[in-house]
Amino acid sequence: MRVLLLIHGFNALSQRLFVELEEMGHEVTIEFDINDKNTLSAIELFKPDIILAPYLKRAIPKAIWQKHLCLIVHPGPVGDRGPSAIDWAILNADQNWGVTVLQADEDMDAGPVWETRSFAMPDNTKSGIYRNEVTQAAVIAVRNCFSALEKHGSKRKKLIPGAGHFMPSSKQSDRKICWQTDTTQQVLRKIRSGDGVPGTCDELFGREVYLYDAHKADGLTGQAGDILAVSGPAICRATVDGAIWIGHLRDRNGPHPFKLPATLVLSEYLQGLAEIAVDSANGYKEITYFRDNQIGHLKFNFYNGAMSTVQCERLLAAYKQALKQDTKIIILHGGNDFWSNGMHLNVIEARASPADESWQNINAIDDLAEQIIKSQDQITIAAMHGNAGAGGVFLARACDFVWIRNGVVLNPHYKDMGNLYGSEFWTYLLPRYAGADNAKRIAEQRLPMGAKQAVELGLADACFGTTRKEFETEVVLRGTQLCQQMRFEPIIETKKQQRAADELLKPLSQYRSQELDNMKRNFFGFDPSYHVARYNFVHKIAKSRTPVTLARHRDQRLVQSKERVS
């Protein structure tokens, strides 16, 4: 079928649905819901069999849903209505929740139901639940809808929901924290209900700030509301029955009104506070390491997958320390939602010289990637249970093996960030693992890919598991098997021979210098495209049109090619 994805933003859910629908064999194109005229134009150009809307902020116009089958993917169980469904579910501590696919109708979120899926609510942030449980449930629900369409057409029998209960948009007053009475769990729920957008408004040192990235602080207590310590990017604030780490803040009225590490936003107020290492038992658990027999597990949970210069340096130090352990395998586990998305664009934007910070950041990531590539005595594995983009994809490919969870989405391209050239040794790693033809294809395209395609193209070596638990269990099992002497020694020997041969053919330093020469032009050259794209990304500047790379129906080259074929 011809499917038009009508979206507000190309987020985790819409990207996953795009990948899944293409794997099912459907012809998919995308249009941002900018205005009615644009949408009608897209429909006229593409002539879709179905319009699927997984992420909208307004109702589909009557002129469209009366003439075309429009299915809405609504985060929430049957009868749940309103724009803040996940927010309320977290605030109310709902135990079970779900996703509903319904047909567009006169009243928003109140049309005939086609499919619904439920799941147990995890103890997580709004954005984390959206990227994981909601997305997985939505994929299954949409698959069922399309199967029904192919069997029965649009006249299939539909469930008719009850009147439902409309919940208004959540406000900051619904999330307001009372530090003198709210328990740790209540504070966490309030912050997590707004994590992503819009954040939870609070006051610190007389400044109005929005809180994100909150976690329970083990073993720390103090006067409720007081700032107790710092750890990496996070500040620790006491509650009535414990304390929490707050990793990120947004100071809407400050010089940088976007999310930043909390210690960066409040740097002038934090002198003299106790500093707790990020890898300590009661620190902000950003980087952790533990051994399981002959396997070392290095976990780095960077907020939204962004890796600043300082974070890269910390991770490199932790990796070097892991190399010194008596292990055969080092497994690098990325964050809960993202394995890695490369450079920390928000921190770069906040610096006095974004060009200089960009240069330091890319060199810090390259230092880490180079150390991984050059590791000779252990097998390195990237265990990707979260999405990855740009340099994060190639940082993973620096490992000997890349294992990826089914359902993970990769965006292995830099070009959308102002035609950024990219580094992380991609010019070495891509041809080596994917071959010359696939390397060119991956570098040029600007579309997401799923786990299966990543394996087919050589960006990953295996995909397995659907849930995090299934994936992590299988990772340990496969890692243990590699530790067996008959498997380990030949892999290490082949690895050493391959690295020596590759170095003789072209040194790693040469790949790095050539990549960085191009990056230097992006950062310091006359073309401001990278700086404009970064600014728009960080400041959430809405797009005025759908990029042609997504809106295939507007790509004249594709249209003309199809006309010639027909």
NUPA-820243 format. One line per field, with one value per residue (C-alpha): residue number from 0; chain; x, y, z. Coordinates in steps of 0.02 Angstrom, whole numbers. Each point is the difference from the previous one (the first is absolute). Layout:
BEGIN
num: NUM, ...;
cadena: A, ...;
c1: X, ...;
c2: Y, ...;
c3: Z, ...;
//
This chain:
BEGIN
num: 0, 1, 2, 3, 4, 5, 6, 7, 8, 9, 10, 11, 12, 13, 14, 15, 16, 17, 18, 19, 20, 21, 22, 23, 24, 25, 26, 27, 28, 29, 30, 31, 32, 33, 34, 35, 36, 37, 38, 39, 40, 41, 42, 43, 44, 45, 46, 47, 48, 49, 50, 51, 52, 53, 54, 55, 56, 57, 58, 59, 60, 61, 62, 63, 64, 65, 66, 67, 68, 69, 70, 71, 72, 73, 74, 75, 76, 77, 78, 79, 80, 81, 82, 83, 84, 85, 86, 87, 88, 89, 90, 91, 92, 93, 94, 95, 96, 97, 98, 99, 100, 101, 102, 103, 104, 105, 106, 107, 108, 109, 110, 111, 112, 113, 114, 115, 116, 117, 118, 119, 120, 121, 122, 123, 124, 125, 126, 127, 128, 129, 130, 131, 132, 133, 134, 135, 136, 137, 138, 139, 140, 141, 142, 143, 144, 145, 146, 147, 148, 149, 150, 151, 152, 153, 154, 155, 156, 157, 158, 159, 160, 161, 162, 163, 164, 165, 166, 167, 168, 169, 170, 171, 172, 173, 174, 175, 176, 177, 178, 179, 180, 181, 182, 183, 184, 185, 186, 187, 188, 189, 190, 191, 192, 193, 194, 195, 196, 197, 198, 199, 200, 201, 202, 203, 204, 205, 206, 207, 208, 209, 210, 211, 212, 213, 214, 215, 216, 217, 218, 219, 220, 221, 222, 223, 224, 225, 226, 227, 228, 229, 230, 231, 232, 233, 234, 235, 236, 237, 238, 239, 240, 241, 242, 243, 244, 245, 246, 247, 248, 249, 250, 251, 252, 253, 254, 255, 256, 257, 258, 259, 260, 261, 262, 263, 264, 265, 266, 267, 268, 269, 270, 271, 272, 273, 274, 275, 276, 277, 278, 279, 280, 281, 282, 283, 284, 285, 286, 287, 288, 289, 290, 291, 292, 293, 294, 295, 296, 297, 298, 299, 300, 301, 302, 303, 304, 305, 306, 307, 308, 309, 310, 311, 312, 313, 314, 315, 316, 317, 318, 319, 320, 321, 322, 323, 324, 325, 326, 327, 328, 329, 330, 331, 332, 333, 334, 335, 336, 337, 338, 339, 340, 341, 342, 343, 344, 345, 346, 347, 348, 349, 350, 351, 352, 353, 354, 355, 356, 357, 358, 359, 360, 361, 362, 363, 364, 365, 366, 367, 368, 369, 370, 371, 372, 373, 374, 375, 376, 377, 378, 379, 380, 381, 382, 383, 384, 385, 386, 387, 388, 389, 390, 391, 392, 393, 394, 395, 396, 397, 398, 399, 400, 401, 402, 403, 404, 405, 406, 407, 408, 409, 410, 411, 412, 413, 414, 415, 416, 417, 418, 419, 420, 421, 422, 423, 424, 425, 426, 427, 428, 429, 430, 431, 432, 433, 434, 435, 436, 437, 438, 439, 440, 441, 442, 443, 444, 445, 446, 447, 448, 449, 450, 451, 452, 453, 454, 455, 456, 457, 458, 459, 460, 461, 462, 463, 464, 465, 466, 467, 468, 469, 470, 471, 472, 473, 474, 475, 476, 477, 478, 479, 480, 481, 482, 483, 484, 485, 486, 487, 488, 489, 490, 491, 492, 493, 494, 495, 496, 497, 498, 499, 500, 501, 502, 503, 504, 505, 506, 507, 508, 509, 510, 511, 512, 513, 514, 515, 516, 517, 518, 519, 520, 521, 522, 523, 524, 525, 526, 527, 528, 529, 530, 531, 532, 533, 534, 535, 536, 537, 538, 539, 540, 541, 542, 543, 544, 545, 546, 547, 548, 549, 550, 551, 552, 553, 554, 555, 556, 557, 558, 559, 560, 561, 562, 563, 564, 565;
cadena: A, A, A, A, A, A, A, A, A, A, A, A, A, A, A, A, A, A, A, A, A, A, A, A, A, A, A, A, A, A, A, A, A, A, A, A, A, A, A, A, A, A, A, A, A, A, A, A, A, A, A, A, A, A, A, A, A, A, A, A, A, A, A, A, A, A, A, A, A, A, A, A, A, A, A, A, A, A, A, A, A, A, A, A, A, A, A, A, A, A, A, A, A, A, A, A, A, A, A, A, A, A, A, A, A, A, A, A, A, A, A, A, A, A, A, A, A, A, A, A, A, A, A, A, A, A, A, A, A, A, A, A, A, A, A, A, A, A, A, A, A, A, A, A, A, A, A, A, A, A, A, A, A, A, A, A, A, A, A, A, A, A, A, A, A, A, A, A, A, A, A, A, A, A, A, A, A, A, A, A, A, A, A, A, A, A, A, A, A, A, A, A, A, A, A, A, A, A, A, A, A, A, A, A, A, A, A, A, A, A, A, A, A, A, A, A, A, A, A, A, A, A, A, A, A, A, A, A, A, A, A, A, A, A, A, A, A, A, A, A, A, A, A, A, A, A, A, A, A, A, A, A, A, A, A, A, A, A, A, A, A, A, A, A, A, A, A, A, A, A, A, A, A, A, A, A, A, A, A, A, A, A, A, A, A, A, A, A, A, A, A, A, A, A, A, A, A, A, A, A, A, A, A, A, A, A, A, A, A, A, A, A, A, A, A, A, A, A, A, A, A, A, A, A, A, A, A, A, A, A, A, A, A, A, A, A, A, A, A, A, A, A, A, A, A, A, A, A, A, A, A, A, A, A, A, A, A, A, A, A, A, A, A, A, A, A, A, A, A, A, A, A, A, A, A, A, A, A, A, A, A, A, A, A, A, A, A, A, A, A, A, A, A, A, A, A, A, A, A, A, A, A, A, A, A, A, A, A, A, A, A, A, A, A, A, A, A, A, A, A, A, A, A, A, A, A, A, A, A, A, A, A, A, A, A, A, A, A, A, A, A, A, A, A, A, A, A, A, A, A, A, A, A, A, A, A, A, A, A, A, A, A, A, A, A, A, A, A, A, A, A, A, A, A, A, A, A, A, A, A, A, A, A, A, A, A, A, A, A, A, A, A, A, A, A, A, A, A, A, A, A, A, A, A, A, A, A, A, A, A, A, A, A, A, A, A, A, A, A, A, A, A, A, A, A, A, A, A, A, A, A, A, A, A, A, A, A, A, A, A, A, A, A, A, A, A, A, A, A, A, A, A, A, A, A, A, A, A, A, A, A, A, A, A, A, A;
c1: 0, 47, 18, 15, 76, -72, 106, 46, 179, 103, 22, 37, -177, -22, 175, -36, -166, 85, 128, -131, -119, 141, 53, -181, 15, -105, 45, 23, 22, -3, -79, 17, -169, 45, -168, -153, 63, 162, -91, -127, 142, 88, -159, -25, 180, 13, -180, 18, -105, 11, 57, 84, 26, 113, 41, -110, -38, -164, -150, 1, -115, -172, 33, 135, -71, -168, 84, 146, 25, 99, 62, 65, 125, -51, 110, -131, -127, -173, -104, 152, -11, 101, 173, 88, -42, 171, 24, -158, 37, 169, -69, -141, 118, -106, 51, -55, -11, -4, -8, -156, -14, -160, -77, -3, -172, -90, 65, 187, 50, -182, -17, -33, 136, 94, 125, 62, 149, 37, 158, 54, 59, 187, 81, 72, -9, -133, 124, 72, -172, -43, 159, -15, -167, -110, 101, 3, -187, -35, 99, -99, -165, 40, 56, -166, -95, 91, -27, -186, -2, 79, -127, -160, 32, -58, -174, 65, -97, 65, -11, -106, 71, -104, -15, 173, 69, 80, 146, 58, 178, 109, 64, 151, -116, -37, 186, 48, 119, -17, 172, -59, -136, 23, 85, 143, -119, -124, 140, 64, -174, -25, 166, -16, -175, 77, 167, 23, -127, -37, 103, -52, 11, 89, 110, 185, 106, -137, -5, -149, 61, -75, 56, 43, 95, -45, 59, -5, 162, 51, 68, -15, -110, -16, -119, -143, 29, 186, 133, 115, 131, 50, 47, 50, -136, -124, -48, -69, -153, -72, -180, -97, 50, 161, 73, -1, 127, -54, 108, -66, -82, -74, 9, -129, 49, 187, 126, -23, -186, 19, 43, 175, 92, -59, 177, 30, -160, 36, 190, 12, -98, 81, 170, 44, -127, 55, 49, -48, 78, -121, 59, -18, -137, -103, 47, -102, 16, 57, 145, 11, 109, -13, 77, -92, 134, 99, -116, 14, -158, 26, -165, -20, -171, 15, -161, -78, 158, 97, 186, 89, 188, 8, -110, 107, 155, -79, -57, 172, 80, -125, 33, 188, -26, -110, 140, 113, -118, 29, -143, -20, -146, -55, -183, -47, -181, -71, -141, -175, -79, 149, 165, 78, -43, 175, 48, -93, -76, -82, 163, 85, -134, 23, 187, 77, 74, -110, 128, 140, -111, -54, 183, 40, -155, 34, 182, -54, -118, 136, 120, -125, -36, 186, 33, -138, 65, 178, -47, 93, -20, -188, -150, -107, -188, -125, -165, -127, -165, -40, -6, 155, 37, 143, 168, -79, -31, 182, 65, -94, 72, 175, -30, 40, -183, -159, -153, -163, -171, -146, -97, 152, 8, 164, 31, 176, 14, 68, -64, -161, 110, 49, 91, 119, 137, 16, 145, 16, 102, -154, 103, 99, -137, -139, 94, 79, -162, -129, 99, 28, -174, -95, 118, -45, -185, 3, 99, -116, -172, -88, -130, -7, 30, -55, 103, -24, 59, 148, 54, -28, 109, 138, -31, -42, 46, -158, -172, -102, -122, -148, -3, 150, 2, -1, 139, 113, -21, 50, 147, 73, -29, 87, 139, 31, 10, 133, 104, 28, 183, -33, -100, 90, 178, -37, -103, 140, 131, -104, -35, 185, 43, -139, 48, 183, -46, -119, 129, 130, -120, -55, 34, -145, 81, -23, -187, -19, 94, -97, -167, 47, 61, -177, -76, 111, -78, -173, 45, 111, -30, -102, -155, -108, -116, 56, -18, -172, -61, 68, -83, -167, 14, 47, -129, -137, -35, -146, 30, -92, -7, 28, 175, -4, 100, -155, -136, 37, -159, 82, 165, -12, 138, -101, -162, 79, 82, -168, -81, 134, -28, -189;
c2: 0, 182, 74, 185, 26, 165, 58, 151, -57, -147, -72, -174, -65, 67, -59, -175, -7, 60, -141, -133, 49, -3, -172, -56, 50, 158, 158, 135, 187, 135, 171, 117, 65, 184, 60, -65, 61, -100, -157, 12, 27, -157, -102, 63, -40, -171, -63, -110, -152, 44, 147, -51, 134, -59, 169, 153, 155, 43, -88, -58, 115, -64, 28, -133, -135, 1, -48, -105, -137, 84, -103, 86, -83, 66, -34, -57, -140, -4, 149, 100, 172, 159, 67, -44, -184, -63, 147, -43, -186, 32, 131, -117, -149, -106, -183, -45, 102, -23, 61, 20, 12, 91, 75, 189, 70, 159, -5, -16, -171, -58, -89, -186, -109, -119, -75, 18, -71, 10, -11, 15, 176, 4, 118, 114, 172, 55, 1, -169, -82, 80, -63, -176, -71, 119, -23, -190, -9, 120, -105, -157, 94, 80, -168, -76, 144, -20, -188, 31, 127, -123, -134, 100, 174, 158, -76, -120, -8, 130, 13, 146, 82, 67, 186, -1, 127, 158, 62, 179, 46, -18, 162, 45, 15, -186, -36, 127, -74, 38, -46, 11, -133, -101, -169, -53, -105, 143, 119, -128, -24, 187, 24, -156, 49, 150, -74, 33, 139, 118, -38, 34, 181, 35, 131, -15, 142, 123, -58, -79, -162, -157, -169, -156, -163, -41, -156, -59, 42, -148, 30, 190, 103, 181, 143, -15, 114, 26, -35, -131, -48, -9, -150, 18, 106, -22, 87, -93, 76, -62, -56, -33, -184, -5, 90, 2, 35, 128, -19, 138, 170, 129, 184, 77, 177, -28, 27, -180, -44, -185, -160, -7, -99, 65, 38, 107, 101, 30, 4, 168, -65, -169, 46, -98, -138, -180, -87, -182, -101, -57, -180, -7, -95, 154, 112, 50, -165, 63, -121, -168, -154, -175, -169, -163, -135, 32, 136, 184, 103, 187, 95, 183, 78, 173, 103, -8, -86, 163, -11, 160, 22, -32, -154, -73, 28, -85, -147, -17, -4, -133, -101, 6, -59, -143, -53, -28, -127, -186, -27, -72, 106, 180, 36, 182, 31, 169, 94, -57, 89, 35, -90, 162, 148, 72, 179, 97, 138, 90, 19, 56, 132, 68, 30, 170, -78, -142, -32, -29, -110, -100, -31, -56, -110, -92, -28, -72, -123, -45, -34, -125, -82, -15, -83, -127, -39, -23, -114, -162, -117, -2, -25, 157, -6, 142, -57, 118, -11, 183, 105, 85, 139, 84, -27, -116, -130, 0, 2, -164, -68, 32, -157, -174, -51, 103, -86, 94, -26, -27, 162, 114, 138, 69, 164, -25, 168, 173, 101, 61, 99, 128, -124, -45, -114, -109, -90, -145, -91, -31, 9, -150, -97, 11, -73, -132, -68, 51, -4, 145, 2, -11, 128, 128, -40, 19, 162, 82, -48, 101, -127, -110, -187, -144, -137, -126, 122, 49, -182, -20, 153, -47, 136, -137, -183, -71, 54, -93, 23, 116, 55, 70, -153, -122, 96, 16, -185, -50, 123, -83, -174, 41, 91, -150, -112, 113, -19, -183, -25, -81, 151, 140, -31, -10, 160, 93, -64, 48, 169, 37, -54, 103, 156, -18, -24, 148, 110, -45, 41, 166, 57, 45, 169, 37, -42, 110, 148, -6, -8, 141, 109, -8, 28, 152, 78, -38, 83, 144, 22, 127, -112, 27, -148, -103, 144, 46, -181, -23, 161, -52, -173, 60, 141, -113, 111, -79, -46, 105, -145, -187, -45, -82, -146, -43, 67, -118, 56, 171, -69, 33, -124, -141, 59, 8, -170, -79, 85, -74, -173, 11;
c3: 0, -21, 174, 41, 173, 61, 146, 104, 26, -61, 175, 66, -28, -176, -50, 65, -92, -159, 14, 41, -140, -128, 62, -25, -182, 1, -96, 132, -11, 134, 19, 148, 59, -28, -69, -93, -168, 13, 54, -141, -122, 63, -18, -177, -49, 84, -6, 155, 40, 183, 106, 163, 132, 144, 74, -26, 102, -85, -74, -181, -102, -43, -185, 12, 114, -90, -164, 60, 128, 140, 147, 156, 116, 171, 153, 125, 31, -80, 54, 55, -79, 5, -43, 165, 14, 54, 119, 96, 1, 85, 120, 51, 17, -119, 6, -177, -157, -186, -179, -107, -188, -47, -153, -19, 35, 52, 178, 31, 73, -3, -169, -28, 75, -114, 120, 178, 95, 185, 106, 181, 39, 39, 124, -133, -78, -124, -143, 52, 4, -166, -84, 68, 61, -100, -159, 15, 34, -143, -123, 43, -7, -169, -70, 52, -81, -164, 1, 27, -141, -120, 49, 20, -69, 86, 32, 133, 162, 122, 188, 57, 157, 140, 27, 78, 119, -68, 104, -26, -43, 154, 75, 105, 149, -17, 11, 133, 128, 185, 65, 181, -18, -161, 18, -113, -104, -20, -54, -125, -74, -20, -88, -107, -57, -89, -51, -183, -17, 88, 155, 180, 55, 165, 83, 39, 70, -46, -181, -87, -77, -75, 69, -99, 17, 181, 93, 179, 94, 107, 174, -1, 115, 57, 32, -124, -150, 32, -132, 78, -128, -182, -106, -182, -81, 143, 161, 150, 87, 163, 20, 160, -2, -101, -151, -189, -137, -129, -154, -114, 13, -117, 49, -116, 51, 0, -140, -60, 9, -43, 95, 71, 134, 169, 60, -154, 25, 186, -3, 89, 152, 28, 72, 155, -23, 24, -162, -21, -142, -135, 18, 190, 90, 44, -147, -152, -94, -169, -24, 89, -17, 69, -35, -26, -4, -160, -66, 43, -18, -30, 7, -48, 18, -77, -3, -175, -61, -12, 41, 51, 0, 187, -12, -139, 104, 151, -106, -78, 173, 55, -158, 26, 179, -65, -118, 150, 77, -22, -123, -173, -55, 27, -38, -23, 47, -49, 82, 44, -149, -113, -24, -56, -112, -14, 41, 135, -108, 147, 95, -161, -28, 176, -16, -38, -157, -67, -137, 126, 110, -154, -40, 177, 6, -163, 49, 168, -86, -124, 144, 69, -168, -38, 168, -33, -175, 63, 147, -34, 148, 28, -113, 0, -22, -21, 76, -76, 93, -40, -157, -70, -121, -94, 87, 127, -135, -55, 179, 22, -163, 69, 105, -64, 11, -5, 71, -17, 76, -118, -8, 16, -130, -68, -90, -69, -86, 39, -147, 82, 120, -132, -113, 139, -66, 155, 82, 125, -135, -107, -159, 65, 87, -129, -149, 110, 71, -130, -163, -119, -79, 164, 79, -134, 17, 190, -5, -127, 62, 135, 57, 154, -9, 108, 82, -141, -133, 108, 4, -188, -34, 121, 129, 125, 14, 78, 59, 129, 143, 10, 181, 94, 113, -146, -85, 152, 43, -175, 0, 156, -72, -164, 89, 112, -153, -76, 157, -38, -43, -169, -55, 91, -58, -188, 9, 90, -122, -152, 78, 25, -177, -76, 98, -51, -183, 1, 85, -130, -140, 76, 178, 114, 26, -185, 4, 152, -70, -165, 89, 118, -143, -69, 172, 25, -155, 72, 165, -54, -187, -96, -17, 157, -37, 150, 122, -68, 6, 176, 60, -75, 78, 174, 3, -71, -150, -91, -181, -129, -121, -6, -60, -171, 70, 103, -116, -143, -86, -23, -66, -187, -37, 77, -81, -173, 25, 40, -149, -115, 73, -21;
//
